[in-house]
Amino acid sequence: MATQTADPARESTGPGAVPIAHTKPLQQWWTLTARGIGKVFRNGEFVFAFVSPAFLAICFYLPLRSIMDAYPGMNYGQFLMPIIILQSVGFAASSAAMRASFDGAEGINTRFRVLPMPAAIPMLARLATNAVLLAVSLFCASIACLIIGWRPEGGVSGTIGLYVVSAGVGMLVALLADGIGLVAGSPEATSQTLTFPTLILGMLSTGFVPESQFPEWIQPFVRNQPISQFVNSMRVMDTGTATWEVVAPTVWWCIGLAVLATVLLYLGNKKVGR
């Protein structure tokens, strides 16, 4: 009598053979990444990636150029470059947070939990989407900086270092923002959580004016806060004069951002899994 070979794609028990789902993590990641990039296009985020650095250049470079160029050896377009790039990076991070919070508010993250999908896939797909938007933001910011007079002066290694710092900070801030979006759970709370710290740290930094232009009592804060440290590292990379003493605070701040992002992502994913 012929024996029937069991189909490995079906359960062997019960009167009806039920198909067993086989997960393909790479394909799932690619599908969710394509979904995220499609939303970025539909929401007009790529358009804002072009507009944001141009808006910054117009609002700060044009009115302050004549004042700042009066300083000996000051090229304000060169001076302004790091903060324009970092503000563009901040835009990408804000988009990441809002994307995560909208997915949470719409219940998409919860639905992903019941699918035969590794828990890390949605986060990795959002990370890939954020990386694409970050690359576009860095490109647009570089074009805006070139238009206002910035020219790379650190050679190949200095320019590579400049973009390594800006891209590294951008990815860490995007991860942090993704965690904030998951924890906050609503677009309104996410927007409030991100807007004020970004605005305050940006304005109270050495990105727009030198430290000496701030009141003496606030200069220690201006000098040591993360945006100023990132700006300083990018400037020394751009001039080819980087030393460990100047770059070290950026490294430590990046480690701190990585730790905080890990904690927030853990709490956010735990909240989604409830």
C-alpha positions, 0 to 999 in steps of 0.5 A: 500500500502506498504511503502518503508523504506529509507536506512540510508546509501543512500541519500533520494533526487535525482533519483539515491541513492548515498551511504553516506560514513561513516568514521571509524577514528580508522580503518583509523588511524590503516591503515595509521599507518600500511602504515607508519611502512611499509614505515619505513621497506622498506626505511631501517630506522629500519636498521639505528636505529641499525647502528646509536648508534653503529656508535656513540659509535665507533666514540667517545668512542673508540678514546676518552676513554683513554683520558677521563678515565684519569679524576678521577672517570670518566667512559666514557661509563657511561658519554657518554650514554645520548648523544648516546641515544639523538642522536638516538632520533634525528635520529628518529626525522629526519626520522619523518621530512623527512616522512612528507616532502615526503608526502607533496611533493608527494601530499599525505597530500592534497589527505587526505584532500578530503577524509572523514577523520578527519583532525587529523588522518594523523598526529596521524598516523605519530605520532604512526609511529614515536613512534614505530621508537623511541622505536626501536632507544631507544632499540638499543641505550641502547644495544650500551651503555651497550656494551661500559660499561654503567650500570644503577645506579639509581635503578628502579625509576632512570632508569624509569626516565631516559627513561621517559626523553629520550622518552618524549624528543624524542616524542616532537622532533619528533612532532617538526620535523613533523611540520618542514617537513610540513612547509618546504614542500620539503625533501631538505629544511627539511634536511637543516633545521634539520641537522645544528642545530642538529649537532651544538647543539650536538657537543657544549654540555656536552654530549661528553666532560665535560663543563670545556673542552670548552673555557671559553667564550662559556661555558655559551652557552654549559651549558644552551643549551637544549641538555646539559640540557637533558644530565644533567637530564638523568645523575642525573636520571641514578645516582639516584641523581635527584633534581628539580633544575637540572631537571627544565630546562629540563621541561621548554625546553620541554614546549618550544618544545611543544609550538613550535611544536604546532605552526609548526603543525598548520602552516603546516596543514594550508598550506596543507589545502590550 
